[in-house]
């Protein structure tokens, strides 16, 4: 049934937001997505930041954040920055423009369903806002050593981030599957008051529609259901262990190396936090400490705890555990701040012996650890909470 203007639909058991009755004006959303895309393209064509130190002036573009990492043989990091900051946001916005603009007139077809599935898969990897915060942290790091100026590219990119977040939030709360569902009615009938598991059904990991246990593809979104195999405790444990192992070299090895007037100084993640604190930038030091040290470790411990306690659930504590999981899942991407700080500094501070910054060997380890912990959260099957609690 359709919701009224001020109504929202939530899952009665877990409180998960399903959809809102507030009207989303598709033309407005398309216009804002187009504006965001234009701002991003504009930020790529002009200088992003400029700094001057000891009579040497240097500027960088947004693309330099990836190109300079590639120049120093950190191609994996370069691809990661290019994807999460530029390419994936561009693809996401183009998909939104297609779905809310052109696809409304083309009706139900395989292309529209594929694009809508792609939008859902891309959402966790939109990190333009994390990159913007990383840029500000990088500026604080070098503000005491050089004169830094924010140029048109930075302000254009900031506007893009604001519009992207608006589009993301509005599109996430708009139920689009009702317009592009593969079939109007499911091949089975679900009964109210019983869980999908009790009725021999399982929910699609992408659109959450109930499907038969032996279904090969989702009747609503056409997502292959065999991909649900990785949402198992064993997969989560393996990813948690791999992420924990990668954190060891990430915090032990230097994350970047600074050369100033021929004097080389290698800094670890912990060393960078200490320098920020001692230089008086305590708020920034706290942000970096939380994002780079506390969040990765806390995420691993939280996921491991939730797995271990899954067999001791009660209906009273399930919602608290679910809230812990949602927070853990949401904060994971913010650990990428340190990688983006390195990318900005490497691209901006490259004045030879006067002052230059080079990526350290810990950067790739830390980036891999962040990705593994994000995948671990994605593989965590929260339905275990309810099944164990009802035993």
N, C-alpha and C positions, 0 to 999 in steps of 0.2 A: 504494500500500500504506500501511497505517497504521503510525505510528511508536510506539515504546515510550516510556515515561515520560521517560527521560533522553536521548532521541535528538532531533536536529534535522536538518532538510534544508537544504542549501545548493547553490547552483549550482556545479558542478565547475570552471567556467572563471573566473568572476569572484568567487566566494565570497559572492554575495548571499544573505541569509537568506530562506528560502522558508516554512518553518513549523516549529513545535516539537511534540514529542510530549507535552509536559507538559499535563495536563488543565486546561482552563479551565472553571470552574464558572459556568455561564451565570447561575444565580440570584444568585450572589455579585456578578458583574459588573453585573447589572441593579440590585442593591441599592446598589452603590457609585455607579453613574451617577445613580441617583435621589437619593442623598445629596448628590452634587456639584451637581445641579440645584437642590435645596432650599437649599443654602448660597449659591449664586449669587443666587437670588431673595431670600433673606434679606439679602444684602449690598446689594441695590438699595433696600431699604425703610428702611434706617437710615443715619445719617451715617457717612461714610468717614474723613475726617480733619478736625481742627479746628486752627486756629492763632490766636494772638493777638499783636499787635504795637502798641505805642504806645497801649494801652488799647482797641484795636479787636479784636473777636473775630469770626472768620469760620469757617464749616464748609462742607463740600461732601459731596455724595452721589456715588456711582459714576456715575450718569447725568449729573451736571453736567460730567463730563469731555467729554462730547459736546455737551451743550446750550450750554455757554458758548462753545465754538468756533463753533457755528452762530450764536450771537448776534453774534459779531464777524465775520460774513460768511465764515467758513471752513467752508462747508457740506460741501465735499469731505472735509476732514479730520474733521469731525464724523461723517459717514457711515462713514468708514474706521474710526474708533475704535469706533463703535457696532457695526459689523459684526464686527470681529476680536476684540473683547473680550467682547461680550455676545451678539449675535444668532447668530453662527456657532457659538459654544460651546453655546448653548441648542439649536440645531437638531441639532448633532452628538450631544449627549447624548440627546435625544428619539429620534433615529434608532437609537442604540445600544440604548436600552431597547426599542424596537420590534423590532429584529432579534434580540436575544438573549432577549427575553421573549415577546412576542405572536406574532412571525412564525414562531417555532419550531413553533407549532401550526397555522399556516395553510398551510405547505408552499410549493411552488414556484409563484410567480406573478409577473406583471410588476411589481406594486407593490413586492414585496420586493427584486427585482433592482434597481429604480430607487433605492430607499432605500440599498442597499448601494453602488451606484455613487456616490450623493451623498456618503456617508460618506467614500469614498476621495478625492473631489474636495475635500472640506472640510478634510481634515487639514492641508495646508500653511498654511492661513489661521487656524489656532487660535493666537492670540497673547496669551492671558491671562497666561502666565508671563512674557512679555516686558513686558507692562504692569505686572506686579507689581514687576519689577526697575526699570522706569522710575519707578514710584512712590517706591521707596527712594532713587533718585538725586535725584528732585525734593525729597524731604525733606532730604537732605544739603545741597542748594543753598540752602534757606531756613532751615536750622536756626540759622545764625549771626545771622539777622535777626529771627527770631520764635520764639515758644514753640509747638512742634508736638506734637499729641497724636494717637495712633492710636486710632480708635474701633472700635465693634463691626463696622461695615461692612468695615473693612480686614481684621480677623481672620477674618471670615466668608469674605471673598474669598480670603484666603490658604489657608484650608482647602479651598475650592473648587478652587484651582489644583492643590493636591497630589492631590486625588482625580481631577481631570481628567487629569493626567499619568499616573496609574495606569491609568485606563480606556483612555487612548490607547495605552499600551504593550501592555496585555493584548489589546486588540481588534486591534491591528496584527499581532500574532503568532498570531492565531487564524484558521485557514483557513475562511472562511465560504462561499466560492463552491461548495464541494462540496455544501452544503445547498440553495443557491438557483440552481444552474446552469440555464440555459435548456434544455439537452439533456444527457442523461447521457453520451453519447458524441459526440466530434467527427465532422464530416463527412469527415475524412481520417485517415490513419494516419501518425504521425511516427515516423521511424526513429532508434534510438539511435546515437550516435556521429557524427551529422551535424547541422549547424546548421540552424535553420529557414530561413535564407536559401538554403542549398544545396539544400533540398528544395522551394523555391518557396513557402515559408510566411512569414508575418510575425507577430510577437507583438502582442497587443492592448496598447496603451499604458496601459490601466487595470488589467486583471487578469492580463496577461502570458500568456494562453492562446495557443497557436499557431493561426493562422487562414490560410485560403487567401489568396493575394495579391489576388484580386478580390472578397473577401468585403466586403459592405456593412456588416454588423454582426457583432460577435463572437458566436460560437456559445455561449459560456459566460455572458457578462455582458450581452449585447445592447447594448454600447456601439457607437455608430456609428463605423465605422473611417475615415470620411472626415476625422475630426478629427485623424488622424495626419499630415495634410499639413503641419501647422505644426512638426512635429519635424524640421526641416531646417536645415542650416547657414546658409542665407540668412536665415531667420527669426531665428535666434540672433544673427547679426551685426547685423541691424537693431535688435533689442532692446538689444544691448550698446551700440551707438552712441547710441541714444536715451537710455539710462540714463546714459552718460558725459556727454552734453550737459546733462542735467538736473542733474548734480552741480555744474556750474559755478556757476549762480545759487544752488544750495543752500548752497555754502560761501562764496560772495561776499556774499550779502545777509544781513541780520539774521534770525535764526530766532525771536527774541522780543524784546520791549521791556519794560523794567521802569521803573515810575514810583514814586519814593519821595520823599515830602514835596515834590512838585512837580518834582523833578529826574528827567528822562527819560534812560534809558541803554539803547541798543540793543546786543544781543550776537549775534555770529555763533557758529556751532558751534565754530570754533577758539577764539574769545574765551571761550566758556563753559568749555572745557577748561582754558584758561590760568588763569581765575579760580579754578576748583576746585583746581588745582595750587598756586597762590599762597596760597590760604586754608588749606592744610594737608591737604586731602582728596585726597591723592595716589592712593589705591586707586580712588576713584570717578572721578577724572580719567582714570586709565588705562582704566577700563571704558568711559567715554564716548568717549575717543579711539579705542579699538579698534573699538567698535561703530559710531560715526558717521563715522570717517575711514578707518581701515585696512580694515575689512570691505568697504564698498562698492567702494573702489578695488581692493582685492586680488581681489574677486570678478570684476570686469570684466577685470582683467589675467589671472586664472587661466582664465576661459572663453575669452578671446581666444587665449591660449597653447595651450590644449587643441585649439582649432579649427585653429590654424596647424600644430600638430605631428601632426594626425590622420593625415596621409599618410606620416609617418615613424615609425610604430609598429612595435614588435617584440614578440613574445609575452612577452619578459622584462620589458618596462617597462609593459605594458598595465595590470597590476594597480596599479602605482604611480600611473599617470594616473587610473585609476578611483577610487582612494582620494582623490586630490586633488579630483576632481569631487564625490565624496560630501561631503567636508568643506566645499567651496565652497557646495554646495547647502544644507547644514544651517545654516551660519552666517548666511545671507543675511537671514533674518527678524529677527535680533537687531539689525539696524540701525534697526529701528523704535523703539528705546529713546528716541531724541531726540524723536520725535514724541509719544510718550506722556508724556515729561517736560514738554513744552510744554502738553499737554492738562491734566495735573494742576495745573501752576502757574497756568494761565489760570483754571481752575475754582476753585482754592483762594484765590489771592491777588487779591482784587477789592475793595479797600477805598478806592477813589477816589484822592485825592491822597496819602493816608497811605502806601499801598503797593499797587500793582496790576501785574499782568503781562498783556501783550497778545501775541497771536501775530504773528510776523514774516512777511514775504513769502517767506522761504526755506523755511518749513515745508512748503508744498504741493509745492515743487520737490523737496525731499528725499524726501518720501513717494512721489512719483511715481517718483523714481529707484530707490528700494528695490523698489517693485512691478515696475518694468521689469526689474531685475536678477533678481528671483525668477522672472519669466516667462521670461527668457533661459535660466536654468538648467533650467526645466521643458521648454523646447523643445529642449534639447541632447540629441541622440540618441547615447547611449553605445555603441550597436551599431557605430558608425563605428570605434571602437577595434579591435574584433575583426576586422572586415572588412578594414581596412587592414593589420592585423598578419599576416593569413593570405595576403596577396597575394605 
